Each structure stands twice: as structure tokens, then as C-alpha cells.
Amino acid sequence: MNAELEYNVMQHHASELRQAAAEQRRVREALRGPRAERRHRSVFARFRSA
């Protein structure tokens, strides 16, 4: 295979892997997001009341 073509294919594959990883991160954050937000809000509320 032509080296330049092989490089382009490799770049495209790496881009797809990055997109998939970003999507998985978004899904994990969405699944645990509401609990984390509540926890952070309560921490800030404690600082405000103190």
C-alpha cells in the first residue's frame, strides 16, 4: 500500500477512535451527571451558608 494512503487511513481510524471515546465519555457523564451535580451544589451551598 502507498505510504501516504496508509498514513491517511491510519489518521482516519484514529479520528474514529477519538470520536467513539468522546461519545462514551459523554454517555458515562450523562449517566452519573445528576448525582454529581447535586453533590457539587450541596458543597457550594455549605460554603455559602458558612
N, C-alpha and C positions, 0 to 999 in steps of 0.2 A: 504494500500500500504506500502511496505517496506520503512522505513525512508531513507535509503541510496539511493534507487531508486528515491524516491520523491525528494531528495536533488539534484540528478543528473539531473532530469527533470527540476527542477527549475533553475539550473545553465544554462542548455541549452537554456531555454526560455529567461533568462536574457541576454545571449550572442546574441541571435537573435534580441532582442530589441536594444541592443547596436549597432549591425551592421546596423539595419534599421535607427537608429538615425544618425549614421555617414553618411550613404548614403544620407539622407535628408539634412544634413548639406552641403555635397559636392554639391548637386543639387542647394541649395539656394545660395551658394557661387559662383557657376558657372553662375547662372542667373544674379547676381549682380556684378560679378567679374570685367568685363571690365570697368564699370563706376568707381568702387572703385580704380582700378589700375591707371586710368587716373588721378583721383583726387590726389592720393598719388604722382604720378610722377610730377604733377604740383606744389605740395607743395615742393618737393625736388628741383625742378628747380628754384623756388623762392629763396630758401636758397642759391643755388649755385650762382645765379646772384647777390645776395645782398652783 
